[in-house]
Amino acid sequence: MSIEPFRLAIPSIPGFGLSGPTREPGWEVHRMAKAFGELMDRLGDHRYGVQGGDWGAAISRELGRVRPEQVVGVHLNLLPGGGATSEPTEQELAALDPAERDRTIASWQQEKQGYADLQSTRPRTLAYALVDSPVGQLAWIAEKWHEWADPAQPIARDHLLTTVMLYWLTGTAGSAGRAYYEEFSEFGFPAGLLLHP
């Protein structure tokens, strides 16, 4: 059996990290998917599969929609808009072990949704704070990682600092946060949609 050669294209999302900040409005998921399709055309790849999680899941799903003749498959490790729309019942919770039950209950706490609410309604205010203060950028990211991480798998300090530095040095905290505003002001904020694990 021979394995066909392949290559990976791993683009940075416009407005995030290594892509640098976007400078104009309108960078929502549909536009990002079209940009990725154009990138693949310029790379000379006309048949490809796509994979994504978090924002990448939404972009990958949309890329499959805007380029159906080119995208041969879409793999997602998050289903955008696929979150539960109501709190779990006692019967559903009873089947879980205690740790998973606690995590499931905790995931329904509204204060954990605040980051998305803020970025989808007032991204500019937050952007000034994050772009102006490396400590603010660290606190913003560290808080999310602490809330979302598996306590049994601590996040390495170097991994955390590398992520913070990608946003800090590229000045992309504002445009990354604005992605929430662009997407949800265009299409409305779906109830129960959290773009994290």
ABEGO torsion letter per residue (X at the ends): XBBBBBBBBBBBBBGBEAAEBBABBGBBAAAAAAAAAAAAAAAGBABBBBBBBEAAAAAAAAAAAABAAABABBBBABBBGABBABBBBAAAAAABBAAAAAAAAAAABAAAAAAAAAAAABAAAAAAAAAABAAAAAAAAAAAAAAABBAABBBBAAAAAAAAAAAAAAGAAAAAAAAAAAAAAAAEBBBGBBBBX
